[in-house]
Every structure is written in structure tokens, then in C-alpha cells.
Amino acid sequence: MIQEETRQLKLANGEEILCEIVQWAEGDDFEILVRRAMRLIMMENGEGMKYYAFRPWMVYQESEDDLLIINSSHIVGMGFPTRTLLVQYHEAVADMKEMHVQREQEFEQEFGEPKRMRKSVDKIEDYLSRMDSGSNVIDMMTHLSKDTVH
């Protein structure tokens, strides 16, 4: 059984991320397998007050099944996140999952089978059924209206 561990990583490019470590690098391998990677960003208002927020580390890598690989040679520091940070991280991950589900539903409504794809499948099935009818004549004008004389 693989046991996940949440770690706070400081990368060579200055980014700081929190993620669940799924598999550590072994031997000569430099790849660390992670999921739920969230970038920790700092913002400052005009009065000098600092705020921190989480953002997905990679765009469209929001699903529970999305695994990411980090090259361990790009990690310059690693720590155990505080309890407060872990609570905020888990809230951000829950928000990320919800956003993923909404995006998938919107995609399905816009491009899913109930619309355009169903029409294409119907046309292909109709064409194939006519080919299997035993006739050796193939109608090449199926896309044209049958009411129009050409």
C-alpha cells in the first residue's frame, strides 16, 4: 500500500508548493511522484500586509487521479507543513476538486455526446447500415437534402 505524505517544497525557481508525495525518488532515479500540488503564493496590499493563497501548481491537473513528477534535483528545501497550513491546504484542494467537477460537467454539456457527437455517430451508423444492406451501390450524396433535385 502506498502511503501519501504531505510536504512543503521550495523549488530552485523560488516557487513554494504543498503536495502529497506518492512515491519518493529511489536509487539513481530523480523523479518524485506527487499529486494535489498547490502553489503557495504571497500577495501584499498597499499597507504592507501580507496574504497567502493557494493555486493549482499546474493548469488542468486538478483531478484526484492526476499524478505529477517533480525532478528532485530542483528541490532546494523541504519541510513539514504546520497544522494551520495543512487545514488551509486541504480547503484549497477541496475547492480545486469542486472546480474540476464543474469544469468537466460544463465540458460534457458543451461538447458531450448528447449534442454534436451523437449526430456524427448516427450518420456513421446510418452509412454503415446501408453498406451492409446487400446493395453494391453507395450513395455519395447523403449530406444533401433528399427534397432537392441536383
C-alpha positions as CSV (number, residue, x, y, z in Angstrom):
1,M,0.0,0.0,0.0
2,I,1.3,3.4,-0.9
3,Q,1.2,5.9,1.9
4,E,0.9,9.6,0.9
5,E,2.8,12.3,2.9
6,T,2.1,16.0,2.6
7,R,5.3,18.1,2.2
8,Q,6.1,21.8,1.7
9,L,8.7,22.1,-1.1
10,K,10.9,25.1,-2.0
11,L,11.9,24.7,-5.7
12,A,15.0,26.1,-7.3
13,N,13.0,28.7,-9.3
14,G,11.6,30.2,-6.0
15,E,8.2,28.5,-6.1
16,E,6.8,27.0,-3.0
17,I,4.4,24.2,-3.2
18,L,2.5,21.8,-1.0
19,C,1.8,18.4,-2.3
20,E,1.2,14.8,-1.4
21,I,4.2,12.6,-2.0
22,V,3.0,9.4,-3.6
23,Q,6.5,7.9,-4.3
24,W,9.9,9.2,-3.4
25,A,12.9,9.0,-5.8
26,E,14.8,5.8,-5.4
27,G,18.4,5.0,-6.3
28,D,19.6,6.8,-9.3
29,D,16.1,8.0,-10.1
30,F,15.5,11.7,-9.6
31,E,11.7,11.6,-10.1
32,I,9.3,12.2,-7.2
33,L,5.7,11.3,-7.9
34,V,3.2,13.7,-6.3
35,R,-0.5,14.7,-6.5
36,R,-2.7,17.6,-5.4
37,A,0.2,20.0,-5.9
38,M,-0.7,23.5,-4.9
39,R,1.5,26.6,-5.3
40,L,1.7,28.8,-2.2
41,I,1.7,32.5,-3.3
42,M,2.2,35.6,-1.3
43,M,0.4,38.9,-2.0
44,E,0.9,42.2,-0.3
45,N,-1.6,45.0,0.0
46,G,-0.7,48.7,-0.2
47,E,-0.3,48.9,3.6
48,G,2.3,46.2,3.6
49,M,0.0,43.4,5.0
50,K,0.9,40.0,3.5
51,Y,-1.7,37.5,2.4
52,Y,-1.1,33.9,1.3
53,A,-3.2,31.9,-1.1
54,F,-3.1,28.5,-2.9
55,R,-3.3,28.0,-6.6
56,P,-3.0,24.7,-8.6
57,W,0.6,24.2,-9.4
58,M,-0.2,23.0,-13.0
59,V,-3.2,24.0,-15.0
60,Y,-5.8,21.3,-15.6
61,Q,-4.0,18.9,-13.2
62,E,-6.8,19.1,-10.7
63,S,-8.3,15.5,-10.6
64,E,-7.7,13.0,-7.8
65,D,-6.1,10.8,-10.5
66,D,-3.7,13.3,-11.9
67,L,-0.1,12.4,-10.9
68,L,2.8,14.8,-11.4
69,I,6.5,14.2,-11.5
70,I,9.0,16.6,-9.8
71,N,12.7,16.3,-10.5
72,S,14.2,16.0,-7.1
73,S,17.3,17.9,-8.2
74,H,15.1,21.0,-8.5
75,I,14.1,20.9,-4.8
76,V,16.3,23.2,-2.7
77,G,14.3,22.8,0.6
78,M,11.6,20.6,2.1
79,G,9.6,20.9,5.3
80,F,6.6,19.5,7.2
81,P,3.7,22.0,6.9
82,T,2.2,23.3,10.1
83,R,-1.2,22.2,11.2
84,T,-2.7,25.6,10.2
85,L,-1.2,25.4,6.8
86,L,-2.4,21.9,6.3
87,V,-6.0,22.9,7.1
88,Q,-5.8,25.7,4.6
89,Y,-4.2,23.3,2.0
90,H,-7.0,20.8,2.4
91,E,-9.6,23.5,1.9
92,A,-7.8,24.6,-1.2
93,V,-7.6,21.0,-2.5
94,A,-11.4,20.6,-1.9
95,D,-12.0,23.8,-3.9
96,M,-9.8,22.6,-6.7
97,K,-11.7,19.3,-6.8
98,E,-15.0,21.1,-7.0
99,M,-13.7,23.4,-9.8
100,H,-12.6,20.2,-11.7
101,V,-16.0,18.6,-11.4
102,Q,-17.7,21.8,-12.6
103,R,-15.3,22.1,-15.5
104,E,-15.9,18.5,-16.5
105,Q,-19.7,19.0,-16.3
106,E,-19.5,22.2,-18.4
107,F,-17.4,20.4,-21.0
108,E,-19.8,17.5,-21.2
109,Q,-22.7,19.9,-21.7
110,E,-20.9,21.8,-24.4
111,F,-19.1,19.1,-26.3
112,G,-20.5,15.8,-25.0
113,E,-22.3,13.0,-26.8
114,P,-25.8,14.4,-26.3
115,K,-25.1,17.1,-28.8
116,R,-22.7,17.1,-31.7
117,M,-21.1,13.7,-31.2
118,R,-24.5,11.9,-31.3
119,K,-25.3,13.4,-34.7
120,S,-21.9,12.2,-36.1
121,V,-22.4,8.7,-34.6
122,D,-25.9,8.5,-36.1
123,K,-24.6,9.5,-39.6
124,I,-21.8,6.9,-39.4
125,E,-24.2,4.1,-38.2
126,D,-26.7,5.0,-40.9
127,Y,-24.0,4.9,-43.6
128,L,-22.7,1.6,-42.3
129,S,-26.1,0.0,-42.2
130,R,-26.7,1.0,-45.8
131,M,-23.4,-0.6,-46.8
132,D,-24.5,-3.8,-45.1
133,S,-27.9,-3.9,-46.8
134,G,-26.5,-6.1,-49.6
135,S,-26.6,-3.5,-52.3
136,N,-23.4,-2.7,-54.1
137,V,-24.5,0.9,-54.7
138,I,-23.1,3.5,-52.3
139,D,-24.9,6.8,-52.0
140,M,-22.3,9.6,-52.0
141,M,-24.8,12.4,-51.6
142,T,-26.1,11.5,-48.1
143,H,-25.3,15.0,-46.8
144,L,-27.6,16.6,-49.4
145,S,-31.4,17.1,-48.8
146,K,-33.4,14.4,-50.5
147,D,-36.1,17.0,-51.4
148,T,-33.6,18.9,-53.7
149,V,-33.0,17.8,-57.3
150,H,-29.4,18.2,-58.3
